[in-house]
Amino acid sequence: MAGHHRDLLETLDIHADQLSSGAVNDIEYPQIPPEQSCEILPLLELAERVKGALAPVTPASSYRQKLALDLARMAERRTGEDIRITLRSPGREWLVGAAIGSAMAVLGGAAYLIRTHGRARSQRASQAGS
């Protein structure tokens, strides 16, 4: 099934390239089984009709000149602007960090005291039991 879709896509790709170059009569497609040709032939015909309905368009020279002038002005404005880098005040971040650090120090100290108090109690209990 994946090969089937790949063949169809390859055929459509070749056809689109040939339509773009204008050489539709000499198209050589990969081998497509007859049961698949009923799927792809309407797509190829539709592509040819769309190509025939679309006329190539080129912008007027006045439009191209105006566009070039507008782009040049935009580029000048961009390069003429000062680059500003604003940093947020770190006061709040420092305060939050200091509060967290202090809380961790207090918790660490409390854990140390609880642990040493628990060890001392267990040592006294073991000495009293011997």
Secondary structure, DSSP 8 states (H G I E B T S, - for coil): -HHHHHHHHHHHHHHHHHHHHT--TT-------HHHHHHHHHHHHHHHHHHHH-------HHHHHHHHHHHHHHHHHHHHS--------THHHHHHHHHHHHHHHHHHHHHHHHHHHHHHHHHHHHHHH-
